[in-house]
């Protein structure tokens, strides 16, 4: 921490001093790391197999059934009792994940018709297709987080670049840019996504690209305003007089000032990405059918009112996730607010 600049140290100390934001960040980071290891936590494949003195990791590699003495060259089904007997016959053993279901694994041995209530085997019950709800929540949480992270990074890069050019050069570039943004921001984003999804089969990268076309505008105004303010300051005019290229002036001297406002908006862009993906999945215009999705879980809760554990699980997961994100966003906003830091020091 001693290698950080004094202002960065003050911002970091301000964020840590906000206990609600700091503990929310710790909890959220832990949940995200947990979801990144989803294949090792919830899977219908063993983590490790010892067979005839050799070791295999089906979670990482696809093995044919013949590898373990089976008859077919297709991928081994580790839930098949016959295959398990072949491995045990050679004094082999297997290490299974904590949850022996993946997001698309169907439990054919349910005691009640699907959707079945929570049991010791399916801790959050199953959905209307007999798939484990807890496994789908873990995988769905990961997809939502990765989608929101990619959307936030892409929106930040595009929004900062557009705002910087408008604010630095001004004139016709700024005028034409503002008119374009006014028209582009007036388009109904959700309706456009629904229309395009009915024409082209939606996917992760397809949805991300469409969302990126509209989400970058949230940062343009704040970055543009900061560049308009800074472009006539003495150190900028001095750099121009010395012949420093425009791109270096924008990158080294003006962009750090604009990043203060940008950082305060990024958590809320992140939250918007999560809610938009959830809404599209709920309406059936999001990820492909069968994908683990929190929005699809909400739709299942709506369609199966006699199975309240589906709706309750979706509500708790989304409310906790969005609450943590809002608390983190508030902490970042306060950490970059000079007035808030002055009040804490005072």
Buried (B, 14 or more C-beta within 10 A) or exposed (E): EEEEEEEEEBBEBBBEBBEEBBBBBEBBEEBBEEBBEBBEBBBBBBBBBBBEEEEBBBBEEEBEBEBBBBEEEEEBBBBEEEBBEBBEEEEBEBEBBEBBBBBBBBBEEBEEEBBBEBBEBBEBBBBBEBBBBBBBBBBBBBBBBBBBEBBBBBBBEBBBBBBBBBBBBBEEBBEEBBEEBEEEEEEEBEEEBBEBBEEEEBBBEBBBEBBBBBBBBBBBBBBBBBBBEBBEEEEBEEBEEEEBEEEEBBEEBBBEBBBBBBBBBBBBBBBBBBBBBBBBBBBBBBBEEEBBBBBBBBBBBEEBEEBEBBBEBBEEBBEBBBEBBBBBBBBBBBBBBEEBBEEBEE
